[in-house]
Amino acid sequence: MFAAITQTDNKELYEHFMSHLPEMSKEAVISYYEAMMQRPDRVEVLRKIKVPVLFVYGKQDEIIPLNKTIEQASIPSISSVNILKKSGHLGMIEEPEAANKAIEDFLSDI
């Protein structure tokens, strides 16, 4: 879930996060993934929404490729996209200042 650059350039963050994974039981991990697979499709919400939507993506995301997420950003009638260059799937952890700035800028604009 982390970008390769985070794993090498921010070893402390990466190792801290990874050190807490053993605390999760096997059952909890299985339940998490089952819930993710069974969650309902919310594309209709994006199609119908009448307010601006912010998408914050990690350029290095290997779980959901950037080209797929960009397609999703075109669904709402009004959307903004912010791409965190040094993040994978966990941009809010990998680049918290940049993620917060993206949100603050978006809120200022609307």
CORGIGI-V227253 format. One record per backbone hydrogen bond with DSSP energy under -0.5 kcal/mol. CO is the residue of the C=O (numbers start at 1). NH is the residue of the N-H. E is the energy in kcal/mol with one decimal. If there is no record, write none. Layout:
co->[CO & CO]
nh->[NH & NH]
e->[E & E]
This chain:
co->[1 & 1 & 3 & 3 & 4 & 5 & 6 & 8 & 10 & 11 & 12 & 13 & 14 & 15 & 16 & 17 & 18 & 18 & 20 & 21 & 25 & 26 & 27 & 28 & 29 & 30 & 31 & 32 & 33 & 34 & 35 & 42 & 42 & 43 & 44 & 45 & 49 & 53 & 55 & 55 & 57 & 57 & 58 & 63 & 65 & 65 & 66 & 67 & 68 & 69 & 70 & 71 & 72 & 72 & 78 & 80 & 82 & 82 & 83 & 84 & 84 & 87 & 90 & 90 & 91 & 93 & 95 & 96 & 97 & 98 & 99 & 100 & 101 & 102 & 103 & 104 & 105 & 106]
nh->[89 & 90 & 6 & 7 & 8 & 9 & 10 & 11 & 14 & 15 & 16 & 17 & 18 & 19 & 20 & 20 & 21 & 22 & 23 & 24 & 29 & 30 & 31 & 32 & 33 & 34 & 35 & 36 & 37 & 38 & 39 & 45 & 46 & 47 & 48 & 49 & 77 & 80 & 57 & 82 & 59 & 84 & 61 & 65 & 68 & 69 & 70 & 71 & 72 & 73 & 74 & 74 & 75 & 76 & 53 & 55 & 57 & 84 & 85 & 59 & 87 & 60 & 93 & 94 & 95 & 96 & 99 & 100 & 101 & 102 & 103 & 104 & 105 & 106 & 107 & 108 & 109 & 110]
e->[-2.5 & -0.8 & -0.5 & -1.7 & -1.4 & -3.3 & -1.9 & -0.5 & -2.3 & -3.3 & -2.2 & -2.5 & -2.8 & -2.2 & -0.8 & -1.0 & -1.0 & -0.6 & -1.0 & -2.2 & -2.1 & -2.4 & -2.7 & -2.4 & -2.3 & -2.4 & -2.5 & -2.3 & -2.2 & -1.7 & -0.9 & -0.6 & -1.3 & -2.2 & -2.1 & -1.6 & -0.6 & -2.5 & -0.5 & -2.6 & -0.6 & -3.7 & -1.8 & -0.5 & -1.2 & -1.7 & -2.5 & -1.1 & -1.4 & -1.6 & -0.7 & -1.1 & -1.7 & -0.5 & -1.7 & -2.6 & -2.8 & -0.6 & -0.7 & -2.7 & -1.2 & -2.8 & -2.0 & -2.9 & -2.8 & -0.5 & -2.6 & -2.7 & -2.4 & -2.2 & -1.9 & -3.0 & -3.1 & -2.1 & -2.6 & -2.3 & -2.1 & -1.7]
